[in-house]
Amino acid sequence: MQVPKRKTSKSQVRIKRNSHYKRPAINTVKCKACGSAKLPHHVCPKCKR
């Protein structure tokens, strides 16, 4: 019967579990002034509006 040689730490277990976690997609909106993509509720990086 197989037995682990060392105890895996909590951090290592969490790293293994979270490797399959998928981040939610970033939502972007069009800037009303210049039409470029920007984050909602943020200043447009191109036209600074």
N, C-alpha and C positions, 0 to 999 in steps of 0.2 A: 504494500500500500504506500502511495506517495505522501510525503509529509514535507511542508515547506521548511527550507533551511533557516530562514530568518523571518521574523514578524514584519509584515509590511506596515509602515506608518500610516496614520490617518491622512496625511497630506498626499502620500503616494496613491492611496486608494481613491481620494477625491480627484486627483489628476486623471486617473484612469476612467472614472465615471464621467467626468465633465468633458472628455475628449470628443464625445458624440453630441454634445450640446451645440445647437445651431443658434447663432445670433439672429435676431429679427432683422429684416431688410430695412435699410434707411429710407425713410419717406422724404421725397424731395418735391418742391413746388416750383412753378415758374415765377420769376421776378416780374412784377407788373411793369416796371420801368424798362428793363433791357431784355427780358425774356430768357435769361440764363437760369440754369437750375440752381436752387439754393435750399437750405434747410428751413422748415417752417419756423416762424417767430425768431429769425436771425437776420442780420444785416446781409445784403447781397455782397459777395466778395468782389464783384466786378464794378458795379456802379455805386457802391457804398450807400444804398438807400434802404 
